[in-house]
């Protein structure tokens, strides 16, 4: 199996945005993001919500399902170009945090950041499998999301074609 822990880096920013927007808005997978964030180290949960507040203007210092629902309600109402701009700003700041955390590759902060990235990718692939095997339709958002999942699952395990 190929180590695909950095597969997001191979996606173009527009593709990454489409994957996330599809998950959050038409597919309404807020509970998945809430559960994912629950698995993060405390400092990453705090950083996630600090960035969400600063970038998207969504108050919610704690990782709760209610705050993720609020986040979805606010961001999915944004015009696409505004959501994309803020999404890119969020990931730029998150990337800067990751770089800072990984100045020492063996630090706990770096380990937690890498674990979070792998968990995030795993959740997206898992949702993609669920859509493919249980909810297949020809709606554009499902097709878009399945493409995103294929792009992330570089070892080919998600969809045996």
C-alpha positions as CSV (number, residue, x, y, z in Angstrom):
1,X,0.0,0.0,0.0
2,X,1.2,3.5,-0.9
3,X,1.5,6.0,1.9
4,X,-1.1,8.6,0.9
5,X,-1.0,10.7,4.0
6,X,-0.1,13.7,1.9
7,X,-2.6,13.1,-0.9
8,X,-4.3,16.5,-0.3
9,X,-1.2,18.2,-1.5
10,X,-1.8,16.6,-5.0
11,X,-5.2,18.1,-5.3
12,X,-5.6,21.6,-6.8
13,X,-7.0,24.2,-4.4
14,X,-10.3,24.4,-6.5
15,X,-10.7,20.6,-6.3
16,X,-10.1,20.6,-2.6
17,X,-12.7,23.3,-2.1
18,X,-15.2,21.4,-4.2
19,X,-14.7,18.3,-2.2
20,X,-15.2,20.1,1.1
21,X,-18.2,22.2,-0.1
22,X,-19.9,19.1,-1.5
23,X,-19.4,17.4,1.8
24,X,-20.6,20.3,3.9
25,X,-23.4,21.8,1.9
26,X,-25.4,19.4,-0.4
27,X,-24.4,16.3,1.5
28,X,-24.7,17.9,5.0
29,X,-22.0,15.7,6.6
30,X,-21.6,18.0,9.6
31,X,-21.8,15.1,12.1
32,X,-18.8,13.5,10.4
33,X,-16.7,16.7,10.9
34,X,-17.9,16.9,14.5
35,X,-16.9,13.3,15.2
36,X,-13.6,13.8,13.4
37,X,-12.7,16.9,15.4
38,X,-13.5,14.9,18.6
39,X,-10.6,12.6,17.8
40,X,-8.1,15.5,17.5
41,X,-5.7,16.5,20.3
42,X,-7.1,19.3,22.5
43,X,-4.7,21.9,21.0
44,X,-5.9,21.1,17.5
45,X,-9.6,21.3,18.4
46,X,-8.9,24.7,19.9
47,X,-6.9,25.8,16.8
48,X,-9.7,24.6,14.5
49,X,-12.3,26.6,16.2
50,X,-10.0,29.6,16.6
51,X,-9.5,29.6,12.8
52,X,-13.2,29.0,12.1
53,X,-14.1,32.0,14.2
54,X,-11.4,34.3,12.8
55,X,-11.8,33.3,9.1
56,X,-15.5,32.5,8.8
57,X,-16.9,34.6,11.6
58,X,-18.7,31.6,13.3
59,X,-18.6,31.8,17.0
60,X,-18.2,28.5,18.7
61,X,-15.1,28.0,20.8
62,X,-16.0,24.3,21.4
63,X,-16.3,21.4,19.1
64,X,-20.0,20.6,19.4
65,X,-22.5,19.3,16.8
66,X,-24.4,22.5,17.4
67,X,-21.4,24.6,16.4
68,X,-20.8,22.5,13.2
69,X,-24.5,23.0,12.3
70,X,-24.0,26.7,12.8
71,X,-20.8,26.7,10.7
72,X,-22.7,24.9,7.9
73,X,-25.6,27.3,8.0
74,X,-23.3,30.3,7.8
75,X,-20.8,29.1,5.2
76,X,-23.3,27.4,2.9
77,X,-25.2,30.7,2.6
78,X,-22.1,32.4,1.4
79,X,-21.8,33.0,-2.4
80,X,-19.5,30.4,-3.8
81,X,-16.6,32.9,-4.5
82,X,-16.7,34.2,-0.9
83,X,-16.8,30.7,0.6
84,X,-13.9,29.7,-1.7
85,X,-11.8,32.7,-0.7
86,X,-12.4,32.1,3.0
87,X,-11.8,28.3,2.6
88,X,-8.4,29.0,1.0
89,X,-7.5,31.5,3.7
90,X,-8.5,28.9,6.4
91,X,-6.3,26.3,4.8
92,X,-3.4,28.7,4.4
93,X,-3.5,29.5,8.1
94,X,-3.9,25.8,9.0
95,X,-0.9,25.0,6.8
96,X,1.1,27.7,8.5
97,X,0.2,26.2,11.9
98,X,1.2,22.7,10.6
99,X,4.6,24.0,9.4
100,X,5.2,25.7,12.8
101,X,4.1,22.5,14.7
102,X,6.5,20.4,12.5
103,X,9.7,22.5,12.8
104,X,10.6,19.5,14.9
105,X,9.3,16.5,13.0
106,X,9.4,14.4,16.2
107,X,7.5,16.8,18.4
108,X,4.1,15.8,19.9
109,X,2.5,18.8,18.1
110,X,3.8,17.6,14.8
111,X,2.6,14.1,15.5
112,X,-0.9,15.3,16.4
113,X,-1.0,17.5,13.2
114,X,-0.1,14.6,11.0
115,X,-2.5,12.2,12.7
116,X,-5.3,14.8,12.2
117,X,-4.5,15.1,8.4
118,X,-4.6,11.3,8.0
119,X,-7.9,11.1,10.0
120,X,-9.4,13.8,7.9
121,X,-8.4,12.0,4.7
122,X,-9.7,8.7,6.0
123,X,-13.1,10.2,6.9
124,X,-13.4,11.6,3.4
125,X,-12.6,8.3,1.8
126,X,-15.0,6.5,4.1
127,X,-17.8,8.9,3.2
128,X,-17.0,8.5,-0.5
129,X,-17.3,4.7,-0.2
130,X,-20.6,5.0,1.6
131,X,-22.0,7.3,-1.2
132,X,-20.7,5.0,-3.9
133,X,-21.9,1.7,-2.4
134,X,-25.1,2.9,-0.7
135,X,-26.4,6.1,-2.1
136,X,-25.3,6.2,-5.8
137,X,-27.2,8.6,-7.9
138,X,-26.5,10.7,-10.9
139,X,-26.7,14.0,-9.0
140,X,-23.8,16.2,-9.7
141,X,-22.7,16.5,-6.1
142,X,-22.4,12.8,-5.6
143,X,-20.4,12.4,-8.8
144,X,-18.1,15.3,-7.8
145,X,-17.6,13.8,-4.4
146,X,-16.8,10.4,-5.7
147,X,-14.2,11.9,-8.0
148,X,-12.7,13.7,-4.9
149,X,-12.6,10.4,-3.1
150,X,-10.8,8.7,-6.0
151,X,-8.3,11.4,-6.1
152,X,-7.5,11.0,-2.4
153,X,-7.4,7.2,-2.3
154,X,-4.3,6.9,-4.3
155,X,-3.8,3.2,-3.5
156,X,-7.0,2.4,-5.4
157,X,-8.6,0.6,-2.5
158,X,-11.8,2.6,-2.3
159,X,-13.2,1.8,-5.7
160,X,-12.0,-1.5,-7.3
161,X,-12.6,-0.5,-11.0
